Amino acid sequence: MGVSKTILICSLLFLNCFLIINCQTKTKSQGHSKENAKEQTIDRSLKDLVPYGLDLSTHRSNSSYVLVLGSGGLIGKNLVPALRKANYSVLEVTGRDHLDLRVENALTIFDNLEISMVYFLACEVGGSKFLSKKENSDIILKHNRQIHDCTFDYLEKRNLPFIFSSSSMVDDPSAYGTIKHEAEETISKLENGRIVRFWNVYGVEPIGLKTHVVPDWVQNCLLSINIPIVNSLLGSLPKLDEPALIHSLTDGNEKRQYLHTNDTVNGLILMMKHFNLIDFPVDLGTGVWSDLRQLGQVLLNVSDNRCGVKFNEIKATERIIREPVLDTWFHRNYWLKEDFLSLDQGMKIVFNKMSKSFLINRTSKYRAILTVSLILIVFTIRLFF
């Protein structure tokens, strides 16, 4: 009996050990399965971010990114390549067709990534033609409030440092000025946000209702010039005896400070580098005021007397535009040490780029017409001869 009891006890102990080991193995297996499932979910979420600029070949678990919201706009289009050139890893949302920031939780797609800085440039905005139309006021207020509510909520929840783009028109009672004022009020209550105010940024941009005055005038200038086919094929603008005239919507006496996109981008990157030291709205302006009549003279100069501007007698809508504060430590130590492009230099860059693009499109059109014409001629000759 003693031997039988010993064998029985040993058997029970062996069975107990087997059950414990098996249970632990299953627990580990389930743990690994959960971890694998989690990894697969993260992998899928990373692939979803490829359209927003994520490079799977260089991404690491500790990778940090700069997120640019509104990269399809005038400033964003220039900021993204400048950041990448400076070796920052950049994610971007170009516009609402890319990711609609008016939709609640739209930005949660970036939850699994380390974001070191957010540039909040997204805005329903345009040039004076767009802002001056009363029917656009409701659109400006509604869409921007939706964007602000959803985006500020996300940035606050994740405590992400961000730079918000405001305007020199922040005190203006227009819809645009109102929405910028409301946003600044919100940011003043947040510790993770900074404000930058822009004074009439200009550069190359698509032509349409929301186009700003500089590229709009350059485009109208190019359209006003009678460009012979030969010049188009040679890629050069013709010399004119008299400048072609484009028509201003106003008498041209309204004054603005014009800031080229190159200088704007430099200012934004400087703000990111000194983010923690900045505790005030940063005004990015040149301090140089120019009216539209001076702008028209600059266009005449940079176009080699090909285009002039004819002003009418209608006064522009009065706007409340701030005088930029340019005497802070940031401006003294960094911003005012920048070598700004003069209005002549900046407009020359815009004119040359737009002229080249204009002539390329025109040349392609003529070459297509010539190609079709040659094909028809050859076909006709073969058919009758």
Disulfide bonds with the S-S distance in Angstrom:
Cys221-Cys307 1.78
